Amino acid sequence: MNQPSPAILLAASFAFIIVQLDVTIVNVALPAIGRELGAGVSALQWVVDAYTLGFAVFLLSAGVLGDRFGARRVFLGGFALFTAASLACAIAPGVLALNLARAAQGVGAALMVPSSLAILNAGYGHDRALLAKAVAWWTAAGGVSIAAGPVLGGLLMSFAGWRSIFWVNIPICLLGFWLTLRAVPAVGAQAGARGFDAAGQVLAIVALTALVGAVIECHALGISSPLVHGALLVAAAAGVLFIRRQRRASAPMLPLDLFATRAFSGAVLFGVLVNFAYYGVIFVLSFYLQQVRGFSVLQAGLIFLPLTGTFIFSNIASGWLQARSGSRLPMIIGGVVGACGYALLGAVGIGAEATFLMMLPGLALIPAGMGLAVPAMTTSILAAVERSQSGAASAILNTARQLGGAMGVAIFGALVGGVDAGAAMHGIRIALAVSSLLLLLAALLALHCIAPHQVFQPEGDSPCRT
């Protein structure tokens, strides 16, 4: 059989790079966006969370669309939507237009991610070793881009302003679109594909948007605001209706039976805690560096550089450690290392006299812990379910992680919004202390939920359920 074109991997990787990059690249630009568009902290939280919410709430349905209409077609549609939405972000006249465009970017991202994996499976699936290498490169490309986002954002901002962080998406998307048309073979619709659950999708959007919105607006409106209370009630009602629908549906968008597996539930919650801490801390650190410490946007971006370097090495180490000890040990070590990073940053890296060298140990340990834990967490998810359910399991994990990140931005952002410098530093220290505790909790979850030496199950075997 002929070897698949490397352009298939390149096109899939371009998609994941741009999707992950836009999770974090905006963070260093937020103060500048706020100044130009007259936006407060809560509106700027939506600049981050509109994207992650759009991404999260459509991930579960995007896989269904790929199965029904063909992965290549949906993948190209995702590229097209992401390109158009990036253009809308770049020319947005106000913060509302920007946030709506960011939500559209998130939907485009959701269309690309499951389809890119289906394309890799179609192109490399004839050779499992080759497929594993392709997925490893795809994962590494996304991991490095999410860590490099603040650095690239700082560089672009220093030369071309905040709108450049959206303009840069367009040539990357167009190149990925062209590569897909040229090199990626058509991946047809799957026989027996599940139907699109429109009612479930609407309920998920309402529940999650109302919940995140209530948390974000709570600081500006106050906890006693009728709007906050109303949003929480809407979120609760829509959430209950969504769960009821998923329990009764013959082909649910969220297969609830997967949560009967302790390893699956533990790994999903592990991912929520990791993203909650990371996304939330990156958001508040960006404000701290520029608004409190007075660093330029370029300096602030470069301060995040250690996030990129240690992530690469720890990602490699995670694969080595998993091969020898299974998934649990790197998840535990990663959680503890990340917790130490947040604690160190809060203890010595935050303050009027803190230097970059004082911040460096914490900034290096945080991604080192993530790089160890996240690949192992993904492996543990796949090992905890039947192979026929691996697509649904991966979609649930990624959805939960994005929602964790959105809540981290909403809650930690409330700690620093609209307060003076001293109170802002106090809020950031609280966020870092909470993040350290959350990562320790994640390590304990791995210890309790993930079996020692847990590995992928052979074809046909059933994972143990508890």
C-alpha positions as CSV (number, residue, x, y, z in Angstrom):
1,M,0.0,0.0,0.0
2,N,1.3,3.5,-0.9
3,Q,2.4,5.7,2.0
4,P,0.0,8.5,2.7
5,S,1.0,12.0,1.8
6,P,2.7,14.0,4.6
7,A,0.4,16.8,3.5
8,I,-2.5,15.0,5.2
9,L,-0.8,15.2,8.6
10,L,0.2,18.8,7.8
11,A,-3.3,19.9,7.0
12,A,-4.7,18.2,10.2
13,S,-1.9,19.8,12.2
14,F,-2.6,23.2,10.8
15,A,-6.1,22.9,12.0
16,F,-5.1,21.9,15.5
17,I,-2.4,24.5,15.7
18,I,-4.8,27.3,14.9
19,V,-7.6,25.9,17.2
20,Q,-5.3,25.7,20.2
21,L,-3.4,28.9,19.4
22,D,-6.6,30.9,19.6
23,V,-7.4,29.6,23.1
24,T,-4.5,31.6,24.6
25,I,-3.1,34.1,22.0
26,V,-5.7,36.7,23.0
27,N,-4.7,36.9,26.6
28,V,-1.8,39.4,26.3
29,A,-4.0,41.5,24.0
30,L,-6.9,41.9,26.4
31,P,-5.7,45.2,28.0
32,A,-5.2,46.8,24.6
33,I,-8.6,45.5,23.4
34,G,-10.2,46.9,26.5
35,R,-8.6,50.3,25.9
36,E,-9.5,50.6,22.2
37,L,-13.1,49.2,22.5
38,G,-13.9,50.6,25.9
39,A,-14.5,47.2,27.4
40,G,-14.4,46.3,31.1
41,V,-13.0,43.1,32.6
42,S,-16.3,41.2,32.3
43,A,-16.6,42.0,28.6
44,L,-13.0,40.9,28.1
45,Q,-13.7,37.6,29.9
46,W,-16.2,37.0,27.2
47,V,-13.5,37.5,24.5
48,V,-11.9,34.4,26.0
49,D,-14.9,32.4,27.0
50,A,-17.1,33.0,23.9
51,Y,-14.5,31.1,22.0
52,T,-14.1,28.2,24.5
53,L,-17.9,27.9,24.9
54,G,-18.5,27.8,21.2
55,F,-15.8,25.2,20.9
56,A,-17.0,23.1,23.9
57,V,-20.8,23.1,23.2
58,F,-20.4,22.0,19.5
59,L,-17.7,19.4,19.9
60,L,-20.1,16.6,20.7
61,S,-22.3,17.3,17.7
62,A,-19.4,18.0,15.4
63,G,-18.3,14.3,15.4
64,V,-21.9,13.4,14.4
65,L,-21.8,15.8,11.5
66,G,-18.5,14.4,10.3
67,D,-20.0,10.9,10.3
68,R,-23.1,11.9,8.5
69,F,-21.7,14.3,5.8
70,G,-18.1,13.1,5.6
71,A,-15.1,14.2,7.6
72,R,-13.3,16.0,4.8
73,R,-16.4,18.1,3.9
74,V,-17.0,19.1,7.6
75,F,-13.2,19.8,8.0
76,L,-13.2,22.2,5.1
77,G,-16.4,23.8,6.4
78,G,-14.6,24.3,9.7
79,F,-11.6,26.0,8.0
80,A,-14.0,28.3,6.0
81,L,-15.9,29.3,9.1
82,F,-12.8,29.9,11.2
83,T,-11.3,32.0,8.4
84,A,-14.5,34.1,8.1
85,A,-14.8,34.5,11.9
86,S,-11.1,35.5,12.2
87,L,-11.7,38.2,9.6
88,A,-14.7,39.4,11.6
89,C,-12.6,39.5,14.8
90,A,-9.9,41.5,13.0
91,I,-12.3,44.2,11.8
92,A,-14.7,44.2,14.8
93,P,-15.9,47.7,15.5
94,G,-16.9,46.9,19.1
95,V,-16.6,44.3,21.8
96,L,-20.1,42.7,21.2
97,A,-19.1,42.1,17.5
98,L,-15.8,40.8,18.6
99,N,-17.4,38.3,21.1
100,L,-19.9,37.1,18.5
101,A,-17.1,36.5,16.1
102,R,-15.1,34.7,18.7
103,A,-18.1,32.4,19.3
104,A,-18.2,31.6,15.6
105,Q,-14.5,30.9,15.7
106,G,-15.2,28.3,18.5
107,V,-17.8,26.6,16.3
108,G,-15.3,26.4,13.4
109,A,-12.8,24.9,15.8
110,A,-15.3,22.3,17.0
111,L,-15.9,21.3,13.3
112,M,-12.2,20.9,12.6
113,V,-11.0,18.9,15.6
114,P,-13.0,15.7,15.4
115,S,-12.8,15.8,11.6
116,S,-9.0,16.1,11.6
117,L,-8.7,13.0,13.7
118,A,-11.1,11.1,11.3
119,I,-8.9,12.3,8.4
120,L,-5.8,11.0,10.1
121,N,-7.5,7.7,10.8
122,A,-8.5,7.4,7.2
123,G,-5.1,8.3,5.9
124,Y,-2.9,6.3,8.3
125,G,-5.2,3.8,9.8
126,H,-3.9,0.9,7.7
127,D,-0.7,1.0,9.8
128,R,-1.4,1.4,13.6
129,A,2.2,2.3,14.3
130,L,2.1,5.0,11.6
131,L,-1.2,6.3,12.9
132,A,0.2,6.5,16.5
133,K,3.1,8.6,15.2
134,A,0.8,10.8,13.2
135,V,-1.5,11.4,16.2
136,A,1.5,12.1,18.4
137,W,2.7,14.8,16.0
138,W,-0.8,16.2,15.8
139,T,-1.1,16.4,19.6
140,A,2.4,17.9,20.0
141,A,1.6,20.6,17.4
142,G,-1.5,21.6,19.4
143,G,0.2,21.4,22.7
144,V,3.1,23.6,21.7
145,S,0.7,26.2,20.1
146,I,-1.4,26.6,23.2
147,A,1.7,27.2,25.2
148,A,3.2,29.5,22.6
149,G,0.0,31.6,22.2
150,P,0.9,34.4,24.7
151,V,4.4,34.6,23.3
152,L,3.3,35.0,19.7
153,G,0.5,37.3,20.8
154,G,3.0,39.6,22.5
155,L,5.3,39.6,19.5
156,L,2.5,40.4,17.1
157,M,1.0,43.1,19.4
158,S,4.3,44.9,19.8
159,F,4.6,45.4,16.0
160,A,1.1,45.5,14.6
161,G,-1.5,45.9,17.3
162,W,-4.1,43.5,18.7
163,R,-6.0,43.0,15.5
164,S,-2.9,41.2,14.1
165,I,-3.5,38.2,16.3
166,F,-6.6,37.5,14.2
167,W,-5.2,38.5,10.8
168,V,-2.5,35.9,11.3
169,N,-5.1,33.1,11.4
170,I,-6.2,33.8,7.8
171,P,-3.1,32.7,5.8
172,I,-2.7,29.6,8.0
173,C,-6.4,28.7,7.5
174,L,-6.1,29.3,3.7
175,L,-3.0,27.1,3.5
176,G,-4.7,24.3,5.5
177,F,-7.8,24.6,3.2
178,W,-5.7,24.4,0.1
179,L,-3.7,21.4,1.4
180,T,-6.9,19.6,2.3
181,L,-8.4,20.1,-1.2
182,R,-5.1,19.0,-2.8
183,A,-4.0,16.1,-0.7
184,V,-6.7,14.8,1.7
185,P,-8.9,12.1,0.1
186,A,-12.6,12.2,0.6
187,V,-13.8,10.6,3.8
188,G,-17.4,9.5,3.1
189,A,-20.3,9.4,5.4
190,Q,-20.3,6.5,7.9
191,A,-23.0,3.9,7.6
192,G,-25.4,4.0,10.5
193,A,-24.2,7.4,11.7
194,R,-26.2,8.8,14.6
195,G,-28.7,11.5,14.0
196,F,-28.1,15.1,15.0
197,D,-29.7,15.9,18.3
198,A,-30.9,19.5,17.7
199,A,-32.9,19.8,20.9
200,G,-30.0,18.4,23.0
201,Q,-27.6,20.9,21.3
202,V,-29.8,23.9,22.0
203,L,-30.2,22.8,25.7
204,A,-26.5,22.4,26.1
205,I,-25.8,25.9,24.6
206,V,-28.5,27.5,26.9
207,A,-27.3,25.7,30.0
208,L,-23.6,26.4,29.6
209,T,-23.8,29.9,28.3
210,A,-26.2,30.9,31.2
211,L,-23.9,29.3,33.8
212,V,-20.7,31.0,32.5
213,G,-22.6,34.3,32.0
214,A,-23.9,34.3,35.5
215,V,-20.4,33.7,36.9
216,I,-18.8,36.4,34.7
217,E,-21.5,39.1,35.3
218,C,-21.7,38.3,39.1
219,H,-18.8,40.7,39.8
220,A,-20.2,43.6,37.9
221,L,-23.9,43.1,38.8
222,G,-23.5,41.6,42.3
223,I,-24.5,38.2,43.7
224,S,-27.9,39.5,44.6
225,S,-28.7,40.7,41.0
226,P,-32.0,39.3,39.6
227,L,-30.2,38.8,36.3
228,V,-27.6,36.6,37.9
229,H,-30.2,34.6,39.8
230,G,-32.3,34.3,36.6
231,A,-29.3,33.1,34.6
232,L,-28.5,30.5,37.2
233,L,-32.1,29.2,37.2
234,V,-32.1,29.0,33.4
235,A,-28.8,27.1,33.5
236,A,-30.1,24.7,36.1
237,A,-33.4,24.1,34.2
238,A,-31.7,23.6,30.9
239,G,-29.1,21.3,32.5
240,V,-31.8,19.1,34.0
241,L,-33.7,18.9,30.7
242,F,-30.5,18.1,28.8
243,I,-29.7,15.2,31.2
244,R,-33.2,13.9,31.0
245,R,-33.1,14.0,27.2
246,Q,-29.7,12.2,27.1
247,R,-31.0,9.4,29.4
248,R,-34.0,8.8,27.1
249,A,-32.4,9.3,23.7
250,S,-31.6,6.1,21.7
251,A,-28.4,7.8,20.4
252,P,-27.5,10.5,22.9
253,M,-24.9,13.2,22.1
254,L,-23.6,12.6,25.6
255,P,-23.5,8.9,26.4
256,L,-24.0,9.0,30.2
257,D,-23.2,5.3,30.7
258,L,-19.6,6.1,30.2
259,F,-19.5,7.8,33.5
260,A,-20.2,4.5,35.2
261,T,-16.5,3.7,34.7
262,R,-14.5,5.2,37.6
263,A,-11.4,5.6,35.5
264,F,-13.3,7.5,32.9
265,S,-15.1,9.8,35.4
266,G,-11.8,10.5,37.2
267,A,-9.9,11.3,34.1
268,V,-12.6,13.7,32.9
269,L,-12.6,15.5,36.2
270,F,-8.8,15.6,36.1
271,G,-9.0,17.4,32.8
272,V,-11.5,19.9,34.1
273,L,-9.3,20.8,37.1
274,V,-6.2,21.1,35.0
275,N,-7.8,23.4,32.4
276,F,-9.7,25.4,35.1
277,A,-6.4,26.3,36.7
278,Y,-4.3,26.9,33.6
279,Y,-6.8,29.0,31.6
280,G,-7.8,31.0,34.6
281,V,-4.2,31.7,35.7
282,I,-3.0,32.7,32.2
283,F,-6.0,35.1,32.0
284,V,-5.2,36.9,35.3
285,L,-1.4,36.8,34.8
286,S,-1.8,38.7,31.6
287,F,-3.6,41.5,33.4
288,Y,-1.2,41.4,36.3
289,L,1.9,41.7,34.1
290,Q,0.6,44.7,32.1
291,Q,-1.9,46.5,34.3
292,V,-0.2,46.0,37.7
293,R,3.5,45.6,36.9
294,G,3.5,47.9,33.9
295,F,5.3,45.5,31.5
296,S,5.0,46.2,27.8
297,V,2.9,43.7,25.7
298,L,6.1,42.3,24.2
299,Q,7.7,41.8,27.7
300,A,4.6,40.2,29.0
301,G,4.5,37.8,26.0
302,L,8.2,36.8,26.4
303,I,7.7,36.2,30.1
304,F,5.4,33.3,29.1
305,L,8.2,31.7,27.0
306,P,9.0,29.1,29.6
307,L,5.5,27.7,29.2
308,T,6.5,26.6,25.7
309,G,9.9,25.1,26.3
310,T,9.1,22.9,29.3
311,F,5.9,21.7,27.8
312,I,7.8,20.1,24.8
313,F,10.2,18.2,27.0
314,S,7.6,17.0,29.5
315,N,5.4,15.8,26.7
316,I,8.2,13.6,25.5
317,A,8.9,12.4,29.0
318,S,5.2,11.5,29.5
319,G,5.3,9.1,26.6
320,W,8.4,7.5,27.9
321,L,7.0,7.2,31.4
322,Q,3.7,5.8,30.2
323,A,5.4,3.1,28.2
324,R,7.1,1.9,31.5
325,S,4.5,2.5,34.2
326,G,1.1,3.2,32.6
327,S,-1.0,6.3,32.8
328,R,-1.4,6.8,36.5
329,L,2.1,7.7,37.5
330,P,2.6,10.6,35.0
331,M,-0.8,11.9,36.0
332,I,0.1,11.9,39.7
333,I,3.6,13.4,39.1
334,G,2.2,16.0,36.7
335,G,-0.4,17.1,39.1
336,V,2.1,17.4,42.0
337,V,4.6,19.3,39.8
338,G,1.9,21.6,38.5
339,A,0.7,22.3,42.0
340,C,4.3,23.2,43.1
341,G,4.5,25.6,40.1
342,Y,1.4,27.4,41.1
343,A,2.4,27.6,44.7
344,L,5.9,28.9,43.9
345,L,4.5,31.5,41.6
346,G,2.1,32.7,44.2
347,A,4.8,32.6,47.0
348,V,7.7,34.4,45.3
349,G,6.6,35.4,41.8
350,I,3.8,37.9,42.5
351,G,4.7,41.2,44.0
352,A,5.8,44.7,43.2
353,E,9.5,43.7,43.4
354,A,9.2,40.2,41.9
355,T,11.7,39.7,39.0
356,F,11.5,37.4,36.0
357,L,14.0,35.1,37.7
358,M,11.7,34.9,40.7
359,M,8.8,34.0,38.4
360,L,10.7,31.5,36.3
361,P,10.5,28.4,38.6
362,G,6.7,28.6,38.8
363,L,6.3,29.4,35.1
364,A,8.5,26.4,34.2
365,L,6.9,23.9,36.5
366,I,3.3,24.6,35.5
367,P,3.6,23.5,31.9
368,A,6.0,20.7,32.9
369,G,3.3,19.2,35.0
370,M,0.7,19.7,32.3
371,G,3.0,18.1,29.7
372,L,3.4,15.0,31.9
373,A,-0.3,14.7,32.9
374,V,-2.3,15.6,29.8
375,P,-1.1,12.9,27.4
376,A,-1.4,10.3,30.1
377,M,-4.9,11.6,31.0
378,T,-5.9,11.1,27.3
379,T,-4.5,7.6,27.2
380,S,-6.4,6.7,30.4
381,I,-9.7,7.9,28.9
382,L,-9.2,5.6,25.8
383,A,-8.1,2.7,28.0
384,A,-11.2,3.1,30.2
385,V,-13.8,2.5,27.4
386,E,-14.5,0.1,24.6
387,R,-12.7,1.0,21.4
388,S,-16.0,1.5,19.7
389,Q,-16.7,4.3,22.2
390,S,-13.3,6.0,21.9
391,G,-14.6,8.9,19.7
392,A,-17.4,9.7,22.1
393,A,-15.1,9.5,25.1
394,S,-12.5,11.8,23.5
395,A,-15.2,14.3,22.6
396,I,-16.5,14.3,26.2
397,L,-13.0,14.8,27.6
398,N,-12.3,17.7,25.3
399,T,-15.7,19.3,25.9
400,A,-15.2,19.0,29.7
401,R,-11.7,20.5,29.5
402,Q,-12.9,23.5,27.5
403,L,-15.7,24.1,29.9
404,G,-13.3,23.9,32.8
405,G,-11.1,26.5,31.1
406,A,-14.1,28.8,30.6
407,M,-15.1,28.6,34.2
408,G,-11.5,29.2,35.3
409,V,-11.5,32.5,33.3
410,A,-14.9,33.5,34.7
411,I,-14.1,32.8,38.3
412,F,-10.5,33.9,38.5
413,G,-11.3,37.0,36.4
414,A,-13.8,38.0,39.0
415,L,-11.0,38.1,41.6
416,V,-9.1,40.9,39.8
417,G,-11.7,42.9,37.9
418,G,-12.2,46.5,38.7
419,V,-10.0,46.7,41.8
420,D,-6.7,48.5,42.7
421,A,-3.3,47.1,42.2
422,G,-2.9,45.8,45.8
423,A,-6.2,44.1,45.8
424,A,-5.5,42.7,42.3
425,M,-2.3,41.1,43.6
426,H,-4.2,39.6,46.5
427,G,-6.8,38.2,44.0
428,I,-4.1,36.7,41.9
429,R,-2.4,35.0,44.9
430,I,-5.8,33.5,45.8
431,A,-6.2,32.2,42.2
432,L,-2.7,30.7,42.4
433,A,-3.3,29.1,45.8
434,V,-6.6,27.6,44.5
435,S,-4.9,26.3,41.4
436,S,-2.3,24.6,43.5
437,L,-4.9,22.9,45.6
438,L,-6.9,21.9,42.4
439,L,-3.8,20.2,41.0
440,L,-3.1,18.3,44.2
441,L,-6.8,17.2,44.1
442,A,-6.2,16.1,40.5
443,A,-3.2,14.0,41.6
444,L,-5.3,12.4,44.3
445,L,-8.0,11.6,41.7
446,A,-5.5,9.9,39.5
447,L,-4.3,7.9,42.5
448,H,-7.8,6.8,43.4
449,C,-9.4,6.3,40.0
450,I,-6.7,5.2,37.6
451,A,-5.5,1.6,37.9
452,P,-1.7,1.0,38.2
453,H,-0.1,0.2,34.8
454,Q,-3.4,1.0,33.0
455,V,-2.8,0.6,29.3
456,F,-4.9,0.3,26.1
457,Q,-7.1,-2.8,26.1
458,P,-6.5,-5.3,23.4
459,E,-9.2,-5.4,20.6
460,G,-12.3,-7.0,22.0
461,D,-11.4,-6.8,25.6
462,S,-13.6,-4.8,28.0
463,P,-12.2,-2.4,30.5
464,C,-13.0,-3.1,34.2
465,R,-15.9,-1.0,35.4
466,T,-16.3,0.0,39.1
